[in-house]
Every structure is written in C-alpha cells, then in structure tokens.
C-alpha cells in the first residue's frame, strides 16, 4: 500500500519547531533542543550560571535564562541582539583575549555550565564538514575545561562520523557522567548529536595513575586521607603516617579513591 503525503503537510511536520519558536518568541527552533536536553539530563538548574558558546542568534540564550534565572553569558563572532538579563561578548571562542573577557564577567570561581550549539560553515563535503565539526567541538571542550567550576556540566553539538567516538572518549576523560543524545527537536535528516558531560573533574589525576603518598589522617568512614597537590584522595586500609604506593581507582570532581598496591 502506498500513501500519498500532501507536500504542505510534510513541510508543516518538518518545520513544526520552527513555527513553534516563532509563535512563542524564541529566536530559533534550537531553544527546544536545549529544553529537551535539560529535561532528559538535568544540566541546568535554577540559579546556575551559564556560558553559551557560538550563541547567535540567541535561542539557547533565551532558554538558558528561562531555565536557570541566573547569570547567562553568550559568546559569538557575530553581534547578538540584546536579550533581557543576558550578557554577551563578541569574539572568537578560541582567542585568549575573548576568554579573558569571559573570565572577567563570570568571576574567578567559574561557571556552572558551558553549552555550545555552534556548527561550522558547511561545504557539502561530508568528511570536511565532520572534521570541522569535531575541531569546533574540541575547542568548546577546551574552553569548558578552563571555565567550569568543579562538578560543572557541558553540552556540545557534534556531527556524527568516524571521529565521533574519539571525541566522546576525550569528554569521558574530563567528566564523571557522559552521554550522547538527539532531541526530537532536531531535524530528522540532521546528522547532529549532542554530547552531555556532567560533573567536571578539575584535576589531571586519572583512574589507573599510581603515586607514592603519605597518609595524613583518617576519614569518617575509616579510609586514610592523603593529598596529591590540593586534591583529596581516600585510601582504603591505610593508617596515619603510613607511606604507601597507591593506584587511583575512581575520580570524582573534588576527590578520588585509591587502593594500596605492592
């Protein structure tokens, strides 16, 4: 059986979120993508500070402000038309000068979330476009690592392709919780997918690393406590004053667990 689809109906179905955004006053359909991402993964909470990279025309800025009510800052090469309660910076997200401006606005403690819905200029050459998307996503990740406070969250758009898994693994090295997700507001024919990283790990200490340490004190649950730099590490079956060789088992935003090894 064949079903004939009215072209106008198909267009209306395809552009449902486009028209919805127009009706509800959002600058782009992308606003609903962020809303759906947040419903699924809870990356923005009330009162959070948000930095939106590649923010023009401002659909994500509008939704981020609505979701958090806190400080929201948008960054883009293009000038962003004013949005009430939202700060903007015109500049290149890969420029240190731009990052210094951002840091001056958000303060030394960093931001709760960095989000990025930016896409490269498309050429029609899939391999080239995918590579450019990955490069842009990696730049956004580098910015997030500089701006996020410990435990902060990250959302970035990526085009699917052969370099996607490598990028996903990079995100996994820096966040406790990492998922990929395609919201229903994305166009069906789009290859875009969003990577969500939660609970930023603001240390170079990784699971599997080994260190020689001295146990300084005992925690409430009986684990030994040491520090690697300023980072707290809990060591099972250790005693105060004991010098031990440990292997990191599990890393969290503000502390890690380690085991004594021979």
Secondary structure as GFF3:
##gff-version 3
##sequence-region A 1 262
A	DSSP	alpha_helix	7	14	.	.	.	ID=ss1
A	DSSP	alpha_helix	16	24	.	.	.	ID=ss2
A	DSSP	alpha_helix	30	41	.	.	.	ID=ss3
A	DSSP	beta_strand	50	53	.	.	.	ID=ss4
A	DSSP	alpha_helix	59	68	.	.	.	ID=ss5
A	DSSP	beta_strand	72	76	.	.	.	ID=ss6
A	DSSP	beta_strand	86	90	.	.	.	ID=ss7
A	DSSP	alpha_helix	96	106	.	.	.	ID=ss8
A	DSSP	beta_strand	111	116	.	.	.	ID=ss9
A	DSSP	alpha_helix	126	147	.	.	.	ID=ss10
A	DSSP	beta_strand	148	159	.	.	.	ID=ss11
A	DSSP	alpha_helix	164	172	.	.	.	ID=ss12
A	DSSP	beta_strand	175	181	.	.	.	ID=ss13
A	DSSP	beta_strand	192	200	.	.	.	ID=ss14
A	DSSP	beta_strand	210	214	.	.	.	ID=ss15
A	DSSP	beta_strand	217	218	.	.	.	ID=ss16
A	DSSP	beta_strand	224	228	.	.	.	ID=ss17
A	DSSP	beta_strand	231	235	.	.	.	ID=ss18
A	DSSP	beta_strand	243	251	.	.	.	ID=ss19
A	DSSP	beta_strand	255	260	.	.	.	ID=ss20
###
